[in-house]
Amino acid sequence: MLQEPFAVGNSILHRIDPRMRIAAATVYSVIVALSRHFPTLATAVGASLALIMLAKLRPRDVVIRLIIVNSFTLLLWLVLPLTFQGSVAISIGPLSVYHSGLIMSAQITLKSNAILMALMALIATMTLSTLGSALNRLHLPDKIVHLLLMTYRYIFVIEQEFQRLMRAAQIRGFRPGTNLHTYKTYAYIVGMLFVRSALRADRVYKAMLCRGFKRKFYCLHQFRTGKEEWLFGTAMGVAVMVLIYLEWLKAGV
């Protein structure tokens, strides 16, 4: 099962209407992604940290996810400063570290951390089923919402089928290694997994039609927009306007 450790809680952000959180996270992430100046990005990181504290998320879980993301940005720090052409910042023997590459790496690092923390505070604090219902209320196309909810529901079934196939192969003496037999066995397992998934999908679809499925999921969640939601929306609007001011107005771009 997919873990949703942040979805359970009683913080201010947990109580905010999911529709408001999704809209705020979308606008905020777009503005941060388009920003380039370091004062703007530093402010965004601070705002995201404030959201993390408001959501009362466990620091350990947050740090683990940040480490995973920053392990990828570390690769950028190893490549971009050496390949992004521009003025040379440091020369180490035959290698030249370019100033523009360092700036680009720092920008990507700040952006990714700010956006990730904001998404953890605003989106990960709701269950995936609630997310799907909120997206439906925001008039996202039904097919996309159905695909999200059905994928979430049956990804675990596919994982169980894979484990069953692996156990069957191991009972028959299969031991993975770096040889042609291992590659062929894994290819057979993946192929059989696709076949079983297609057959199960057909059975599920027919069962849903027998139960009156009309290509529409009816949402049972009752969303409300009250005083807390408007205060939250105003605060996020102010934060976005501050970022816009720092990035485009104050910088004179």
C-alpha positions in Angstrom: 0.0 0.0 0.0 1.1 3.5 -0.7 1.9 5.3 2.5 0.2 8.6 3.3 1.9 9.6 6.6 1.0 13.3 6.3 -2.7 12.7 5.5 -3.6 12.2 9.2 -3.5 15.2 11.4 -5.5 18.0 13.0 -3.4 21.1 12.0 -4.7 24.2 10.5 -3.8 23.1 7.0 -5.5 19.7 7.5 -8.8 21.5 8.1 -8.6 23.8 5.1 -10.8 23.0 2.1 -8.8 20.7 -0.2 -9.9 22.7 -3.2 -8.4 25.8 -1.8 -5.1 24.0 -1.0 -4.9 22.6 -4.5 -5.4 26.0 -6.1 -2.9 27.7 -3.7 -0.3 25.0 -4.3 -0.7 25.2 -8.1 -0.3 29.0 -8.3 2.5 29.1 -5.7 4.5 26.3 -7.5 4.1 28.0 -10.9 5.4 31.3 -9.5 8.4 29.7 -7.7 9.2 27.6 -10.9 9.3 30.8 -13.0 11.4 32.8 -10.5 15.2 33.2 -11.0 16.5 35.7 -8.4 17.9 34.5 -5.2 16.0 36.9 -2.9 12.8 35.5 -4.4 13.8 31.9 -4.1 15.1 32.4 -0.5 11.7 34.0 0.4 9.9 31.0 -1.2 12.0 28.5 0.9 11.1 30.4 4.0 7.4 30.5 3.1 7.4 26.7 2.4 9.1 26.1 5.8 6.3 28.1 7.4 3.7 25.9 5.7 5.5 22.8 6.9 5.3 24.2 10.5 1.6 25.1 10.1 0.9 21.5 8.9 2.7 20.1 11.9 4.5 17.5 9.9 7.1 15.2 11.5 10.5 16.7 10.8 12.0 13.2 10.3 9.6 12.4 7.5 10.1 15.8 5.8 13.9 15.5 6.0 13.8 12.0 4.5 11.9 13.2 1.4 14.1 16.2 1.0 17.2 14.0 1.1 15.7 11.8 -1.7 15.0 14.8 -3.9 18.4 16.5 -3.2 20.2 13.3 -4.1 19.1 14.0 -7.6 20.0 17.7 -7.5 23.4 16.6 -6.3 24.0 15.1 -9.8 23.2 18.6 -11.2 25.9 20.1 -9.0 28.4 17.5 -10.4 27.5 18.2 -14.0 26.2 21.7 -14.6 29.1 23.7 -13.1 31.5 21.8 -15.4 29.4 22.0 -18.6 27.3 25.2 -18.4 29.5 27.6 -20.5 30.2 31.1 -19.2 32.8 32.9 -17.0 35.1 30.6 -15.1 34.6 30.8 -11.3 37.3 28.2 -10.3 39.9 26.3 -12.2 41.0 22.9 -10.7 43.7 21.5 -12.9 42.2 20.7 -16.3 38.6 21.3 -15.0 36.9 24.6 -15.1 34.0 25.4 -12.8 31.7 27.9 -14.6 29.9 30.7 -12.6 26.7 30.3 -14.6 26.6 26.6 -13.9 26.9 27.2 -10.2 24.0 29.8 -10.3 21.8 27.4 -12.3 22.4 24.5 -9.9 21.6 26.8 -6.9 18.4 28.0 -8.5 17.2 24.5 -9.3 18.0 23.3 -5.7 16.1 26.2 -4.1 13.2 25.8 -6.4 12.9 22.1 -6.0 13.1 22.3 -2.2 10.6 25.2 -1.9 8.0 23.5 -4.2 8.4 20.1 -2.6 7.9 21.4 0.9 4.8 23.4 -0.2 3.4 20.3 -1.9 4.0 18.2 1.3 2.2 20.8 3.4 -0.7 21.5 1.1 -1.2 18.3 -1.0 0.2 15.4 0.9 -1.9 16.4 3.9 -5.0 14.9 2.1 -5.6 11.3 1.1 -5.5 10.5 -2.6 -9.2 9.8 -2.7 -9.9 13.3 -1.2 -7.5 14.7 -3.8 -9.4 13.1 -6.6 -12.7 14.3 -5.2 -11.4 17.9 -4.9 -10.0 17.8 -8.5 -13.4 16.7 -9.6 -15.0 19.6 -7.8 -12.5 21.9 -9.5 -13.9 20.7 -12.8 -10.8 18.7 -13.9 -11.8 16.4 -16.8 -13.6 13.3 -15.4 -11.3 10.9 -17.4 -8.2 12.2 -15.6 -9.8 11.9 -12.2 -11.0 8.4 -13.0 -7.5 7.4 -14.2 -6.0 8.8 -10.9 -8.5 7.0 -8.6 -8.5 3.7 -10.5 -4.7 3.7 -10.7 -4.5 4.3 -7.0 -7.0 1.5 -6.3 -5.5 -1.2 -8.6 -1.7 -0.5 -8.4 -1.7 -2.6 -5.2 -3.5 -5.4 -7.0 -0.9 -5.4 -9.8 1.9 -5.4 -7.1 0.3 -8.5 -5.5 0.1 -10.2 -8.9 3.8 -9.5 -9.4 4.7 -10.9 -6.0 2.7 -14.0 -6.7 4.5 -14.5 -10.0 7.9 -14.0 -8.3 7.1 -16.5 -5.6 6.0 -19.1 -8.2 9.3 -18.6 -10.0 11.4 -18.9 -6.8 9.5 -22.1 -5.8 10.6 -23.5 -9.2 14.3 -22.7 -8.3 14.7 -19.3 -9.9 17.6 -17.4 -8.5 18.2 -13.9 -10.1 21.6 -13.2 -11.4 23.4 -11.4 -14.3 22.8 -13.9 -17.0 20.5 -14.5 -20.0 18.2 -16.9 -18.1 17.5 -14.2 -15.5 16.7 -11.6 -18.2 14.4 -13.9 -20.0 12.6 -14.9 -16.8 12.0 -11.3 -15.8 10.7 -10.6 -19.4 8.3 -13.5 -19.1 7.1 -12.3 -15.7 6.5 -8.7 -16.9 4.7 -10.0 -20.0 2.5 -12.3 -17.9 1.9 -9.3 -15.6 0.6 -7.3 -18.5 -1.7 -10.2 -19.6 -3.1 -10.7 -16.1 -3.6 -6.9 -15.7 -5.5 -6.7 -19.0 -7.7 -9.6 -18.1 -8.5 -8.2 -14.6 -9.2 -4.8 -16.0 -11.8 -6.3 -18.4 -13.4 -8.2 -15.6 -13.5 -5.1 -13.3 -15.0 -3.0 -16.1 -17.8 -5.6 -16.8 -18.5 -5.8 -13.1 -18.8 -2.0 -12.9 -21.2 -2.0 -15.9 -23.3 -4.7 -14.2 -23.6 -2.4 -11.1 -24.8 0.5 -13.2 -21.6 2.4 -13.8 -22.3 5.4 -16.1 -18.7 6.6 -16.5 -19.0 9.0 -13.6 -17.9 8.7 -9.9 -20.2 10.5 -7.5 -18.3 12.4 -4.8 -19.5 11.8 -1.2 -17.1 14.4 0.3 -18.7 17.6 1.5 -16.4 20.5 0.9 -17.0 23.9 2.5 -15.5 27.3 2.2 -15.6 29.2 5.5 -13.6 31.8 7.4 -10.5 29.7 7.7 -10.4 29.1 4.0 -10.7 32.8 3.1 -8.0 33.7 5.6 -5.7 31.0 4.2 -6.4 32.1 0.6 -5.7 35.7 1.5 -2.4 34.7 3.2 -1.3 32.6 0.2 -2.3 35.5 -2.1 -0.1 37.9 -0.2 2.8 35.4 -0.3 2.4 35.0 -4.0 2.3 38.8 -4.5 5.4 39.2 -2.4 7.2 36.7 -4.6 6.0 38.5 -7.8 7.2 41.9 -6.4 10.6 40.5 -5.5 11.0 38.8 -8.8 9.6 41.1 -11.4 8.8 44.5 -9.9 11.7 45.1 -7.6 14.2 43.5 -9.9 12.9 45.6 -12.8 12.7 42.7 -15.2 
